């Protein structure tokens, strides 16, 4: 519950403060957001399955964001940035839909 509260507070602060994102990080921000969303939905799924661990959530959140960002950075260095970015989005998208599906089955019993 603390993670969700922290997320809500962070979003509200972000809306009012409107931080400037460095130009260097702007191409990677969408990947970071999708990776963070994947970790958040994975945590929600684990919560409903009664296997949630805050330690696992924090490690998953940080490692998802870093791994996805580094993969896209590597793709940019190799000249295949858009293809690797698409691959990362597809993989994370599949995981997000899988987690949402599991949450839906738990919540609605369907």
C-alpha positions in Angstrom: 0.0 0.0 0.0 2.9 2.3 0.7 4.1 1.9 -2.9 0.7 2.9 -4.3 0.5 5.9 -2.0 4.1 6.9 -3.0 3.1 6.6 -6.7 0.0 8.8 -6.2 2.0 11.4 -4.3 4.8 11.3 -6.9 2.3 11.8 -9.8 0.6 14.7 -8.0 3.9 16.4 -7.3 5.0 15.8 -10.9 1.8 17.5 -12.1 2.2 20.6 -10.1 6.0 20.9 -10.2 6.4 20.1 -13.9 10.0 19.0 -13.8 12.2 19.5 -16.9 13.6 16.3 -18.3 17.1 16.6 -19.7 17.2 16.3 -23.5 19.6 13.3 -23.2 17.0 11.3 -21.3 13.9 12.2 -23.3 14.2 9.4 -25.9 14.4 6.9 -23.0 11.5 8.2 -20.9 8.7 6.2 -22.6 10.7 3.0 -22.1 11.3 3.9 -18.5 7.6 4.5 -17.9 6.5 1.3 -19.6 9.1 -0.7 -17.6 7.9 1.0 -14.4 4.3 0.2 -15.3 5.2 -3.4 -15.8 6.8 -3.6 -12.4 3.9 -1.9 -10.8 1.3 -4.2 -12.3 3.5 -7.2 -11.4 3.4 -6.0 -7.8 -0.3 -5.6 -7.9 -0.6 -9.2 -9.3 1.6 -10.5 -6.5 -0.4 -8.6 -4.0 -3.6 -10.3 -5.1 -1.9 -13.7 -5.2 -0.6 -13.0 -1.6 3.0 -13.3 -2.7 3.9 -9.6 -2.6 7.3 -8.6 -1.2 8.4 -5.0 -1.0 12.0 -6.0 -1.4 11.2 -7.9 -4.6 9.1 -5.0 -5.8 11.9 -2.4 -5.4 14.5 -4.6 -7.0 12.1 -5.5 -9.9 11.2 -1.8 -10.4 14.8 -0.6 -10.6 16.1 -3.6 -12.6 13.2 -3.4 -15.1 13.7 0.3 -15.7 17.5 0.0 -15.9 17.5 -3.1 -18.1 15.0 -1.6 -20.6 16.8 1.7 -20.8 20.2 0.1 -21.2 18.8 -2.2 -24.0 17.5 0.8 -25.9 20.7 2.8 -25.3 22.7 -0.2 -26.6 20.4 -0.3 -29.6 21.0 3.4 -30.3 24.7 2.8 -30.1 24.5 0.0 -32.6 22.2 1.9 -34.9 19.2 -0.2 -34.4 17.6 1.8 -31.6 14.1 2.0 -33.0 14.0 -1.8 -33.6 15.2 -2.6 -30.2 12.9 -0.1 -28.6 10.0 -1.7 -30.4 11.1 -5.1 -29.1 11.3 -3.9 -25.5 7.9 -2.3 -25.8 6.4 -5.5 -27.2 7.9 -7.7 -24.5 6.9 -5.3 -21.7 3.4 -4.9 -23.3 2.9 -8.7 -23.3 3.9 -8.8 -19.6 1.6 -5.9 -18.8 -1.4 -7.5 -20.5 -0.6 -10.8 -18.8 -0.5 -9.1 -15.4 -3.7 -7.1 -16.1 -5.4 -10.4 -17.2 -4.4 -12.1 -13.9 -5.6 -9.2 -11.9 -8.9 -9.1 -13.8 -9.4 -12.8 -13.2 -8.8 -12.4 -9.5 -11.0 -9.3 -9.0 -13.9 -10.3 -11.2 -13.5 -14.1 -10.8 -13.8 -14.3 -14.6 
